[in-house]
Amino acid sequence: MASTTPQPLNSPTSPIRSSDEPEILPSHRQDNFRPPQHASTFDGFERRVETGFRSLTRKGRKSTHTSLQDWAAKDEPYHRYVRELVAAGWSNLQDLDDYLGRPATQHNEVVSVLDITSATKHHYPDLKTNFELKNFLAVNKRPADTVRIYMAEYKKLPSAELIEAFGSSLHLDRRFFQWSIHSKGHVFTPSQRHRAPYVTLGCGVLDASTARATDVEKFKVLVYIHDGEQTETGWTALFLFSSRTKINMSVELLNDPPPFPSSLPPIRPEFKSFRQLYLDSFDYVNLDYAVKSPFILVSSLFGLNCFCWNQVITTIREEDARVGGISDTTIGHAEEITKTLSAIERGGSYKWHGKDEQPAQARKAELIEDYNHLVDQIKLLWETRDKMADIRKRNSDTRWTALTNAFTYL
């Protein structure tokens, strides 16, 4: 990477697209590449309509580490290979080549690392800089018969250094990172997409940074189950969370309360991101099942996403009732939920192992039931809105006819 003075990387403004196809970048040329500007945020929260569901969006703070020039001076094997692929004819990777070729910058990214076996789990200290991540990947190799989970959290777009670190260390498919930067070069046929070892999950939470109660922040979670050197109980998973927004909820809401009398779990702090909530969910995951099936490992993330989308639909319905009409026009929700349902029906990806295990099939049936209910609720919401719009139009036509008749008699 070039050794020029690091320049701040602007974050995107336009919301994450609701379809599987990524957002179109302005140009293939590196000197013209500009990501969208991000929307303004504030440090605070807003209580939502009668649900008690709150979200918090924090402004990022730059890392205090100054190791970027050291990073830029190193060789970049992953980027070099992407460039060679473009020269060899894979022009759909041009956007990724341009993105990786930008000057090194400081980013407010967090990476959690979790090792699990059939009986234990170990959470390493979070990695706050890409330099720390690179050192960790070089020194801490995954133990045999252990599932290692990397969870990277960032705002909208991952840094080029994050892509370089994970891509070169884990030897990941370049097309996976095409999704993460919303490149127009990411083109899959259905058979290719469904058989790739990674999936994308469209998420949504109520957006506290706007005045409208029903606005939704949409973001993606990309899940890569790495099948290199895979054994039945030893493999690597990578999760990319494209939002750092924190929501005021507890992961206990996704599980049945214990019977009386029982010992209760410790009180967890408020306002956690999707990454942190997913980490909390491992307290309720059967580790013996999780190490044998990636679908079981990811299932709590599907459940968390279903809960948050349900909060969105409930808030829209209650706000419609409060204003006595259509509170706001929101689109794309049904599409995201339906695509997630399709991914669940496939068991995540056709390439994931352990989908036919009985625990995976049972969990899959539960999630399909929950998401089908959510799809039905969205259809009912829009049917109700269509009826309300039809009634308002008829009332408007009646008033206009009465007014016209009055002027005619005058």
C-alpha positions as a LaTeX table, in Angstrom:
\begin{tabular}{lrrr}
\hline
Residue & $x$ (\AA) & $y$ (\AA) & $z$ (\AA) \\
\hline
Met1 & 0.00 & 0.00 & 0.00 \\
Ala2 & 1.29 & 3.48 & $-0.73$ \\
Ser3 & 3.17 & 5.26 & 2.02 \\
Thr4 & 1.45 & 8.61 & 1.57 \\
Thr5 & 0.06 & 10.43 & 4.57 \\
Pro6 & $-3.21$ & 8.79 & 5.63 \\
Gln7 & $-6.33$ & 10.71 & 4.72 \\
Pro8 & $-9.65$ & 10.22 & 6.54 \\
Leu9 & $-12.01$ & 7.84 & 4.82 \\
Asn10 & $-15.51$ & 9.20 & 4.38 \\
Ser11 & $-18.38$ & 6.93 & 5.36 \\
Pro12 & $-21.44$ & 6.36 & 3.17 \\
Thr13 & $-24.65$ & 8.36 & 3.33 \\
Ser14 & $-27.15$ & 6.40 & 1.34 \\
Pro15 & $-28.82$ & 3.54 & 3.22 \\
Ile16 & $-27.73$ & 0.00 & 2.62 \\
Arg17 & $-29.63$ & $-1.43$ & $-0.31$ \\
Ser18 & $-32.44$ & $-3.81$ & 0.43 \\
Ser19 & $-31.57$ & $-6.22$ & $-2.38$ \\
Asp20 & $-28.75$ & $-8.73$ & $-2.61$ \\
Glu21 & $-27.17$ & $-6.67$ & $-5.36$ \\
Pro22 & $-24.69$ & $-4.13$ & $-3.95$ \\
Glu23 & $-24.74$ & $-0.40$ & $-4.41$ \\
Ile24 & $-23.13$ & 0.92 & $-7.59$ \\
Leu25 & $-19.83$ & 2.66 & $-7.08$ \\
Pro26 & $-19.16$ & 5.85 & $-9.02$ \\
Ser27 & $-16.28$ & 4.64 & $-11.16$ \\
His28 & $-13.80$ & 1.86 & $-11.77$ \\
Arg29 & $-10.95$ & 4.36 & $-11.60$ \\
Gln30 & $-9.12$ & 4.54 & $-8.31$ \\
Asp31 & $-8.63$ & 8.31 & $-8.45$ \\
Asn32 & $-12.37$ & 8.83 & $-8.98$ \\
Phe33 & $-13.57$ & 6.33 & $-6.38$ \\
Arg34 & $-15.69$ & 8.07 & $-3.74$ \\
Pro35 & $-17.87$ & 6.24 & $-1.23$ \\
Pro36 & $-21.14$ & 7.95 & $-0.26$ \\
Gln37 & $-21.13$ & 10.34 & 2.70 \\
His38 & $-22.67$ & 9.05 & 5.92 \\
Ala39 & $-25.74$ & 10.50 & 7.51 \\
Ser40 & $-25.32$ & 12.67 & 10.58 \\
Thr41 & $-25.87$ & 11.05 & 13.95 \\
Phe42 & $-26.20$ & 12.18 & 17.52 \\
Asp43 & $-25.28$ & 10.84 & 20.92 \\
Gly44 & $-28.66$ & 10.09 & 22.43 \\
Phe45 & $-31.72$ & 7.93 & 22.22 \\
Glu46 & $-35.42$ & 8.24 & 21.50 \\
Arg47 & $-38.12$ & 6.10 & 23.10 \\
Arg48 & $-40.31$ & 4.46 & 20.49 \\
Val49 & $-44.06$ & 4.14 & 20.32 \\
Glu50 & $-45.34$ & 2.15 & 23.30 \\
Thr51 & $-42.73$ & $-0.57$ & 22.78 \\
Gly52 & $-39.95$ & 0.69 & 25.00 \\
Phe53 & $-37.60$ & $-0.19$ & 22.15 \\
Arg54 & $-34.75$ & 2.29 & 21.89 \\
Ser55 & $-31.68$ & 2.57 & 19.74 \\
Leu56 & $-28.50$ & 4.55 & 20.09 \\
Thr57 & $-26.16$ & 5.68 & 17.34 \\
Arg58 & $-22.76$ & 6.85 & 18.49 \\
Lys59 & $-20.30$ & 8.99 & 16.59 \\
Gly60 & $-17.08$ & 7.12 & 15.94 \\
Arg61 & $-13.85$ & 8.22 & 17.54 \\
Lys62 & $-10.54$ & 7.75 & 15.80 \\
Ser63 & $-8.12$ & 5.24 & 17.18 \\
Thr64 & $-5.21$ & 6.61 & 19.17 \\
His65 & $-2.84$ & 4.06 & 17.64 \\
Thr66 & $-0.36$ & 5.36 & 15.05 \\
Ser67 & 0.70 & 2.19 & 13.29 \\
Leu68 & $-0.77$ & 2.94 & 9.86 \\
Gln69 & 2.51 & 3.94 & 8.25 \\
Asp70 & 4.01 & 0.67 & 9.46 \\
Trp71 & 1.05 & $-1.10$ & 7.86 \\
Ala72 & 1.44 & 0.78 & 4.56 \\
Ala73 & 5.10 & $-0.20$ & 4.35 \\
Lys74 & 4.25 & $-3.90$ & 4.40 \\
Asp75 & 3.63 & $-6.06$ & 1.38 \\
Glu76 & $-0.03$ & $-6.64$ & 0.47 \\
Pro77 & $-0.36$ & $-10.15$ & $-0.95$ \\
Tyr78 & $-4.16$ & $-10.20$ & $-1.05$ \\
His79 & $-4.43$ & $-6.92$ & $-2.95$ \\
Arg80 & $-1.66$ & $-7.99$ & $-5.29$ \\
Tyr81 & $-3.55$ & $-11.19$ & $-6.08$ \\
Val82 & $-6.79$ & $-9.26$ & $-6.72$ \\
Arg83 & $-4.88$ & $-6.99$ & $-9.12$ \\
Glu84 & $-3.49$ & $-10.04$ & $-10.92$ \\
Leu85 & $-6.98$ & $-11.52$ & $-11.23$ \\
Val86 & $-8.23$ & $-8.28$ & $-12.82$ \\
Ala87 & $-5.35$ & $-8.34$ & $-15.29$ \\
Ala88 & $-6.10$ & $-11.98$ & $-16.07$ \\
Gly89 & $-9.68$ & $-11.15$ & $-17.08$ \\
Trp90 & $-11.78$ & $-10.99$ & $-13.92$ \\
Ser91 & $-12.75$ & $-7.37$ & $-14.51$ \\
Asn92 & $-15.67$ & $-7.70$ & $-12.06$ \\
Leu93 & $-13.05$ & $-7.36$ & $-9.31$ \\
Gln94 & $-11.91$ & $-3.93$ & $-10.51$ \\
Asp95 & $-13.88$ & $-2.07$ & $-7.82$ \\
Leu96 & $-12.27$ & $-4.18$ & $-5.10$ \\
Asp97 & $-8.84$ & $-3.53$ & $-6.62$ \\
Asp98 & $-9.51$ & 0.23 & $-6.56$ \\
Tyr99 & $-10.81$ & 0.08 & $-3.00$ \\
Leu100 & $-7.80$ & $-1.83$ & $-1.69$ \\
Gly101 & $-5.43$ & 0.58 & $-3.45$ \\
Arg102 & $-6.49$ & 3.64 & $-1.49$ \\
Pro103 & $-4.16$ & 5.18 & 1.11 \\
Ala104 & $-4.18$ & 3.66 & 4.60 \\
Thr105 & $-6.56$ & 5.37 & 7.02 \\
Gln106 & $-7.58$ & 5.16 & 10.65 \\
His107 & $-10.89$ & 3.47 & 11.40 \\
Asn108 & $-13.09$ & 2.93 & 14.39 \\
Glu109 & $-13.46$ & $-0.82$ & 13.96 \\
Val110 & $-13.81$ & $-3.53$ & 16.57 \\
Val111 & $-13.12$ & $-7.23$ & 16.08 \\
Ser112 & $-14.22$ & $-9.87$ & 18.58 \\
Val113 & $-12.67$ & $-13.34$ & 18.50 \\
Leu114 & $-14.35$ & $-16.34$ & 20.08 \\
Asp115 & $-13.10$ & $-19.94$ & 20.24 \\
Ile116 & $-15.65$ & $-22.64$ & 21.03 \\
Thr117 & $-15.48$ & $-26.37$ & 21.48 \\
Ser118 & $-18.22$ & $-28.82$ & 22.39 \\
Ala119 & $-17.82$ & $-27.91$ & 26.06 \\
Thr120 & $-16.12$ & $-24.52$ & 26.40 \\
Lys121 & $-15.88$ & $-21.05$ & 24.89 \\
His122 & $-13.11$ & $-18.48$ & 25.14 \\
His123 & $-13.53$ & $-14.79$ & 24.29 \\
Tyr124 & $-10.26$ & $-13.01$ & 23.50 \\
Pro125 & $-9.86$ & $-9.28$ & 24.30 \\
Asp126 & $-11.42$ & $-7.21$ & 21.53 \\
Leu127 & $-9.10$ & $-5.94$ & 18.81 \\
Lys128 & $-9.46$ & $-2.16$ & 18.33 \\
Thr129 & $-7.12$ & $-1.52$ & 15.39 \\
Asn130 & $-6.31$ & $-3.28$ & 12.16 \\
Phe131 & $-2.67$ & $-3.49$ & 13.25 \\
Glu132 & $-3.75$ & $-5.48$ & 16.32 \\
Leu133 & $-5.89$ & $-7.69$ & 14.08 \\
Lys134 & $-3.00$ & $-8.40$ & 11.73 \\
Asn135 & $-0.72$ & $-9.34$ & 14.62 \\
Phe136 & $-3.41$ & $-11.60$ & 16.13 \\
Leu137 & $-3.96$ & $-13.43$ & 12.85 \\
Ala138 & $-0.23$ & $-13.96$ & 12.45 \\
Val139 & 0.40 & $-15.26$ & 15.97 \\
Asn140 & $-2.79$ & $-16.95$ & 17.18 \\
Lys141 & $-3.58$ & $-19.86$ & 14.93 \\
Arg142 & $-6.85$ & $-21.73$ & 15.36 \\
Pro143 & $-6.42$ & $-24.82$ & 17.55 \\
Ala144 & $-7.42$ & $-28.16$ & 16.09 \\
Asp145 & $-11.01$ & $-29.29$ & 16.66 \\
Thr146 & $-12.00$ & $-25.73$ & 17.57 \\
Val147 & $-14.44$ & $-23.38$ & 15.90 \\
Arg148 & $-13.01$ & $-19.87$ & 15.72 \\
Ile149 & $-15.40$ & $-16.99$ & 15.16 \\
Tyr150 & $-14.29$ & $-13.53$ & 14.03 \\
Met151 & $-16.87$ & $-10.73$ & 14.40 \\
Ala152 & $-15.86$ & $-7.41$ & 12.82 \\
Glu153 & $-17.99$ & $-4.32$ & 13.44 \\
Tyr154 & $-17.66$ & $-1.11$ & 11.45 \\
Lys155 & $-19.72$ & 1.78 & 10.09 \\
Lys156 & $-21.10$ & 1.10 & 6.60 \\
Leu157 & $-17.84$ & 0.11 & 4.86 \\
Pro158 & $-14.90$ & $-1.99$ & 6.08 \\
Ser159 & $-11.43$ & $-0.52$ & 5.77 \\
Ala160 & $-9.07$ & $-1.77$ & 3.09 \\
Glu161 & $-6.72$ & $-2.89$ & 5.87 \\
Leu162 & $-9.44$ & $-5.05$ & 7.43 \\
Ile163 & $-10.10$ & $-6.74$ & 4.07 \\
Glu164 & $-6.39$ & $-7.26$ & 3.49 \\
Ala165 & $-5.86$ & $-8.77$ & 6.95 \\
Phe166 & $-8.73$ & $-11.25$ & 6.77 \\
Gly167 & $-8.35$ & $-12.02$ & 3.08 \\
Ser168 & $-4.63$ & $-12.78$ & 3.16 \\
Ser169 & $-4.69$ & $-14.68$ & 6.47 \\
Leu170 & $-7.80$ & $-16.80$ & 5.87 \\
His171 & $-7.49$ & $-17.04$ & 2.03 \\
Leu172 & $-11.07$ & $-15.87$ & 1.50 \\
Asp173 & $-13.03$ & $-15.62$ & $-1.74$ \\
Arg174 & $-12.59$ & $-12.11$ & $-3.21$ \\
Arg175 & $-16.26$ & $-11.94$ & $-4.17$ \\
Phe176 & $-17.22$ & $-11.97$ & $-0.49$ \\
Phe177 & $-15.63$ & $-8.55$ & $-0.06$ \\
Gln178 & $-17.40$ & $-7.29$ & $-3.20$ \\
Trp179 & $-20.56$ & $-7.51$ & $-1.09$ \\
Ser180 & $-18.99$ & $-5.62$ & 1.77 \\
Ile181 & $-18.08$ & $-2.58$ & $-0.37$ \\
His182 & $-21.38$ & $-2.67$ & $-2.35$ \\
Ser183 & $-19.64$ & $-3.09$ & $-5.68$ \\
Lys184 & $-21.54$ & $-3.21$ & $-8.95$ \\
Gly185 & $-19.05$ & $-5.85$ & $-10.06$ \\
His186 & $-20.63$ & $-8.37$ & $-7.70$ \\
Val187 & $-22.73$ & $-10.46$ & $-10.08$ \\
Phe188 & $-23.83$ & $-13.96$ & $-9.13$ \\
Thr189 & $-26.15$ & $-16.39$ & $-10.78$ \\
Pro190 & $-28.57$ & $-17.97$ & $-8.26$ \\
Ser191 & $-26.72$ & $-21.28$ & $-8.34$ \\
Gln192 & $-23.38$ & $-19.55$ & $-7.64$ \\
Arg193 & $-24.81$ & $-17.42$ & $-4.86$ \\
His194 & $-26.61$ & $-20.25$ & $-3.09$ \\
Arg195 & $-23.56$ & $-22.53$ & $-3.22$ \\
Ala196 & $-21.00$ & $-20.00$ & $-2.04$ \\
Pro197 & $-19.88$ & $-20.56$ & 1.57 \\
Tyr198 & $-21.18$ & $-17.13$ & 2.60 \\
Val199 & $-24.56$ & $-15.43$ & 2.93 \\
Thr200 & $-25.78$ & $-11.89$ & 3.53 \\
Leu201 & $-28.40$ & $-11.02$ & 6.13 \\
Gly202 & $-30.49$ & $-7.85$ & 5.72 \\
Cys203 & $-31.08$ & $-6.29$ & 9.15 \\
Gly204 & $-33.15$ & $-3.36$ & 10.35 \\
Val205 & $-33.55$ & $-1.44$ & 13.61 \\
Leu206 & $-35.55$ & 1.66 & 14.48 \\
Asp207 & $-33.41$ & 4.69 & 13.69 \\
Ala208 & $-33.02$ & 7.06 & 16.65 \\
Ser209 & $-31.14$ & 9.66 & 14.60 \\
Thr210 & $-34.29$ & 10.95 & 12.84 \\
Ala211 & $-37.45$ & 12.67 & 14.06 \\
Arg212 & $-39.83$ & 10.13 & 12.49 \\
Ala213 & $-40.73$ & 7.24 & 14.77 \\
Thr214 & $-40.93$ & 4.68 & 11.97 \\
Asp215 & $-37.60$ & 5.36 & 10.23 \\
Val216 & $-35.41$ & 2.28 & 10.02 \\
Glu217 & $-31.66$ & 1.94 & 9.79 \\
Lys218 & $-30.87$ & $-0.91$ & 7.42 \\
Phe219 & $-27.55$ & $-2.66$ & 7.40 \\
Lys220 & $-25.98$ & $-5.97$ & 6.45 \\
Val221 & $-24.40$ & $-8.84$ & 8.30 \\
Leu222 & $-22.17$ & $-10.95$ & 6.05 \\
Val223 & $-21.42$ & $-14.49$ & 7.22 \\
Tyr224 & $-18.57$ & $-16.54$ & 5.78 \\
Ile225 & $-18.15$ & $-20.17$ & 6.88 \\
His226 & $-14.58$ & $-20.91$ & 5.81 \\
Asp227 & $-14.31$ & $-24.48$ & 4.57 \\
Gly228 & $-10.53$ & $-24.58$ & 4.20 \\
Glu229 & $-8.97$ & $-27.34$ & 6.32 \\
Gln230 & $-12.45$ & $-28.09$ & 7.61 \\
Thr231 & $-13.17$ & $-30.95$ & 9.99 \\
Glu232 & $-16.42$ & $-31.92$ & 11.64 \\
Thr233 & $-15.61$ & $-29.89$ & 14.76 \\
Gly234 & $-12.91$ & $-27.53$ & 13.47 \\
Trp235 & $-13.51$ & $-24.59$ & 11.13 \\
Thr236 & $-13.55$ & $-20.79$ & 10.97 \\
Ala237 & $-16.45$ & $-18.33$ & 10.72 \\
Leu238 & $-16.25$ & $-14.63$ & 9.83 \\
Phe239 & $-19.07$ & $-12.15$ & 10.53 \\
Leu240 & $-19.00$ & $-8.60$ & 9.13 \\
Phe241 & $-21.44$ & $-6.19$ & 10.84 \\
Ser242 & $-21.87$ & $-2.96$ & 8.84 \\
Ser243 & $-23.41$ & $-0.98$ & 11.70 \\
Arg244 & $-22.26$ & 0.18 & 15.13 \\
Thr245 & $-25.70$ & 1.36 & 16.24 \\
Lys246 & $-26.55$ & 0.23 & 19.75 \\
Ile247 & $-30.05$ & $-0.85$ & 20.78 \\
Asn248 & $-31.54$ & $-1.07$ & 24.23 \\
Met249 & $-32.52$ & $-4.70$ & 24.52 \\
Ser250 & $-31.39$ & $-7.87$ & 26.21 \\
Val251 & $-30.66$ & $-11.11$ & 24.42 \\
Glu252 & $-32.73$ & $-12.85$ & 27.12 \\
Leu253 & $-35.81$ & $-11.67$ & 25.21 \\
Leu254 & $-35.02$ & $-14.27$ & 22.54 \\
Asn255 & $-35.23$ & $-17.14$ & 25.02 \\
Asp256 & $-37.84$ & $-18.59$ & 27.35 \\
Pro257 & $-37.55$ & $-17.40$ & 30.98 \\
Pro258 & $-36.37$ & $-20.05$ & 33.47 \\
Pro259 & $-38.96$ & $-21.78$ & 35.65 \\
Phe260 & $-39.59$ & $-20.64$ & 39.19 \\
Pro261 & $-37.49$ & $-20.80$ & 41.27 \\
Ser262 & $-34.25$ & $-20.65$ & 39.29 \\
Ser263 & $-31.00$ & $-18.74$ & 39.41 \\
Leu264 & $-31.10$ & $-15.72$ & 37.11 \\
Pro265 & $-28.33$ & $-14.53$ & 34.79 \\
Pro266 & $-26.47$ & $-11.33$ & 35.70 \\
Ile267 & $-27.97$ & $-8.02$ & 34.65 \\
Arg268 & $-26.41$ & $-6.94$ & 31.37 \\
Pro269 & $-25.63$ & $-3.30$ & 30.51 \\
Glu270 & $-28.01$ & $-1.43$ & 28.22 \\
Phe271 & $-27.36$ & $-0.39$ & 24.63 \\
Lys272 & $-25.49$ & $-3.06$ & 22.73 \\
Ser273 & $-24.71$ & $-3.47$ & 19.07 \\
Phe274 & $-25.70$ & $-6.49$ & 16.99 \\
Arg275 & $-22.19$ & $-7.85$ & 17.43 \\
Gln276 & $-22.39$ & $-7.60$ & 21.23 \\
Leu277 & $-25.88$ & $-9.09$ & 21.36 \\
Tyr278 & $-24.75$ & $-11.97$ & 19.18 \\
Leu279 & $-21.85$ & $-12.57$ & 21.55 \\
Asp280 & $-24.30$ & $-12.64$ & 24.49 \\
Ser281 & $-26.43$ & $-15.21$ & 22.67 \\
Phe282 & $-23.72$ & $-17.86$ & 23.05 \\
Asp283 & $-24.78$ & $-18.23$ & 26.69 \\
Tyr284 & $-27.91$ & $-19.94$ & 25.33 \\
Val285 & $-26.38$ & $-21.92$ & 22.45 \\
Asn286 & $-25.72$ & $-25.65$ & 22.78 \\
Leu287 & $-21.99$ & $-25.64$ & 21.99 \\
Asp288 & $-21.96$ & $-29.32$ & 21.10 \\
Tyr289 & $-24.52$ & $-28.64$ & 18.35 \\
Ala290 & $-22.89$ & $-25.38$ & 17.26 \\
Val291 & $-19.46$ & $-26.86$ & 16.52 \\
Lys292 & $-21.06$ & $-29.48$ & 14.27 \\
Ser293 & $-23.40$ & $-27.20$ & 12.33 \\
Pro294 & $-22.76$ & $-23.65$ & 11.06 \\
Phe295 & $-26.52$ & $-23.16$ & 10.81 \\
Ile296 & $-26.89$ & $-23.70$ & 14.56 \\
Leu297 & $-24.02$ & $-21.25$ & 15.09 \\
Val298 & $-25.77$ & $-18.56$ & 13.01 \\
Ser299 & $-29.33$ & $-19.35$ & 14.14 \\
Ser300 & $-29.32$ & $-16.96$ & 17.11 \\
Leu301 & $-28.38$ & $-14.15$ & 14.70 \\
Phe302 & $-31.39$ & $-15.05$ & 12.54 \\
Gly303 & $-33.53$ & $-14.97$ & 15.69 \\
Leu304 & $-32.17$ & $-11.58$ & 16.77 \\
Asn305 & $-32.88$ & $-10.12$ & 13.35 \\
Cys306 & $-36.44$ & $-11.48$ & 13.41 \\
Phe307 & $-37.06$ & $-9.86$ & 16.80 \\
Cys308 & $-35.83$ & $-6.44$ & 15.62 \\
Trp309 & $-37.87$ & $-6.56$ & 12.39 \\
Asn310 & $-40.92$ & $-7.47$ & 14.48 \\
Gln311 & $-40.31$ & $-4.34$ & 16.57 \\
Val312 & $-40.18$ & $-2.28$ & 13.37 \\
Ile313 & $-43.49$ & $-3.64$ & 12.06 \\
Thr314 & $-45.17$ & $-3.23$ & 15.46 \\
Thr315 & $-44.03$ & 0.39 & 15.69 \\
Ile316 & $-45.31$ & 1.20 & 12.19 \\
Arg317 & $-48.69$ & $-0.34$ & 13.01 \\
Glu318 & $-49.01$ & 1.57 & 16.30 \\
Glu319 & $-47.93$ & 4.85 & 14.71 \\
Asp320 & $-50.53$ & 4.37 & 11.96 \\
Ala321 & $-53.17$ & 3.90 & 14.63 \\
Arg322 & $-51.97$ & 7.00 & 16.51 \\
Val323 & $-52.21$ & 9.33 & 13.50 \\
Gly324 & $-55.37$ & 7.68 & 12.16 \\
Gly325 & $-53.81$ & 7.06 & 8.78 \\
Ile326 & $-50.55$ & 6.15 & 7.11 \\
Ser327 & $-47.81$ & 7.45 & 9.37 \\
Asp328 & $-44.97$ & 7.18 & 6.88 \\
Thr329 & $-44.05$ & 5.41 & 3.67 \\
Thr330 & $-41.46$ & 2.75 & 4.35 \\
Ile331 & $-40.29$ & 0.36 & 1.67 \\
Gly332 & $-37.96$ & $-2.57$ & 1.31 \\
His333 & $-38.76$ & $-4.25$ & 4.63 \\
Ala334 & $-40.69$ & $-7.16$ & 3.15 \\
Glu335 & $-37.96$ & $-7.77$ & 0.59 \\
Glu336 & $-35.23$ & $-8.04$ & 3.23 \\
Ile337 & $-37.30$ & $-10.34$ & 5.44 \\
Thr338 & $-38.34$ & $-12.57$ & 2.54 \\
Lys339 & $-34.73$ & $-12.99$ & 1.38 \\
Thr340 & $-33.68$ & $-13.94$ & 4.90 \\
Leu341 & $-36.49$ & $-16.49$ & 5.01 \\
Ser342 & $-35.20$ & $-17.98$ & 1.75 \\
Ala343 & $-31.70$ & $-18.25$ & 3.23 \\
Ile344 & $-33.09$ & $-20.04$ & 6.29 \\
Glu345 & $-35.01$ & $-22.47$ & 4.09 \\
Arg346 & $-31.72$ & $-23.34$ & 2.33 \\
Gly347 & $-30.02$ & $-23.87$ & 5.68 \\
Gly348 & $-27.85$ & $-20.78$ & 5.15 \\
Ser349 & $-25.78$ & $-21.97$ & 2.21 \\
Tyr350 & $-25.92$ & $-25.24$ & 0.32 \\
Lys351 & $-22.19$ & $-25.56$ & 1.01 \\
Trp352 & $-22.51$ & $-25.46$ & 4.80 \\
His353 & $-22.06$ & $-28.82$ & 6.49 \\
Gly354 & $-24.26$ & $-30.25$ & 9.23 \\
Lys355 & $-27.56$ & $-28.97$ & 7.81 \\
Asp356 & $-29.13$ & $-32.41$ & 7.98 \\
Glu357 & $-28.40$ & $-32.93$ & 11.67 \\
Gln358 & $-31.58$ & $-33.25$ & 13.76 \\
Pro359 & $-30.87$ & $-30.17$ & 15.98 \\
Ala360 & $-30.26$ & $-28.05$ & 12.87 \\
Gln361 & $-33.49$ & $-29.25$ & 11.26 \\
Ala362 & $-35.47$ & $-28.52$ & 14.44 \\
Arg363 & $-34.03$ & $-25.01$ & 14.76 \\
Lys364 & $-34.62$ & $-24.41$ & 11.06 \\
Ala365 & $-38.32$ & $-25.30$ & 11.45 \\
Glu366 & $-38.66$ & $-22.84$ & 14.35 \\
Leu367 & $-37.08$ & $-19.99$ & 12.40 \\
Ile368 & $-39.19$ & $-20.69$ & 9.31 \\
Glu369 & $-42.33$ & $-20.50$ & 11.47 \\
Asp370 & $-41.20$ & $-17.18$ & 13.00 \\
Tyr371 & $-40.26$ & $-15.60$ & 9.67 \\
Asn372 & $-43.43$ & $-16.80$ & 7.95 \\
His373 & $-45.40$ & $-15.09$ & 10.70 \\
Leu374 & $-43.35$ & $-11.92$ & 10.16 \\
Val375 & $-44.03$ & $-12.02$ & 6.41 \\
Asp376 & $-47.76$ & $-12.45$ & 7.12 \\
Gln377 & $-47.69$ & $-9.44$ & 9.46 \\
Ile378 & $-46.10$ & $-7.28$ & 6.77 \\
Lys379 & $-48.70$ & $-8.35$ & 4.22 \\
Leu380 & $-51.48$ & $-7.57$ & 6.71 \\
Leu381 & $-49.94$ & $-4.17$ & 7.43 \\
Trp382 & $-49.86$ & $-3.22$ & 3.76 \\
Glu383 & $-53.36$ & $-4.56$ & 3.15 \\
Thr384 & $-54.59$ & $-2.36$ & 6.00 \\
Arg385 & $-52.69$ & 0.61 & 4.60 \\
Asp386 & $-54.16$ & 0.03 & 1.13 \\
Lys387 & $-57.67$ & 0.00 & 2.60 \\
Met388 & $-56.96$ & 3.19 & 4.57 \\
Ala389 & $-55.64$ & 4.89 & 1.45 \\
Asp390 & $-58.73$ & 3.80 & $-0.50$ \\
Ile391 & $-61.05$ & 5.19 & 2.20 \\
Arg392 & $-59.17$ & 8.49 & 2.24 \\
Lys393 & $-59.43$ & 8.74 & $-1.55$ \\
Arg394 & $-63.17$ & 8.07 & $-1.49$ \\
Asn395 & $-63.68$ & 10.69 & 1.22 \\
Ser396 & $-61.63$ & 13.19 & $-0.76$ \\
Asp397 & $-63.64$ & 12.50 & $-3.92$ \\
Thr398 & $-66.89$ & 12.92 & $-2.01$ \\
Arg399 & $-65.79$ & 16.30 & $-0.60$ \\
Trp400 & $-64.68$ & 17.45 & $-4.03$ \\
Thr401 & $-68.00$ & 16.43 & $-5.59$ \\
Ala402 & $-69.95$ & 18.25 & $-2.88$ \\
Leu403 & $-67.85$ & 21.37 & $-3.36$ \\
Thr404 & $-68.33$ & 21.26 & $-7.14$ \\
Asn405 & $-72.10$ & 20.90 & $-6.78$ \\
Ala406 & $-72.20$ & 23.87 & $-4.38$ \\
Phe407 & $-70.46$ & 26.13 & $-6.90$ \\
Thr408 & $-72.73$ & 24.86 & $-9.67$ \\
Tyr409 & $-75.87$ & 25.95 & $-7.82$ \\
Leu410 & $-74.37$ & 29.35 & $-7.07$ \\
\hline
\end{tabular}
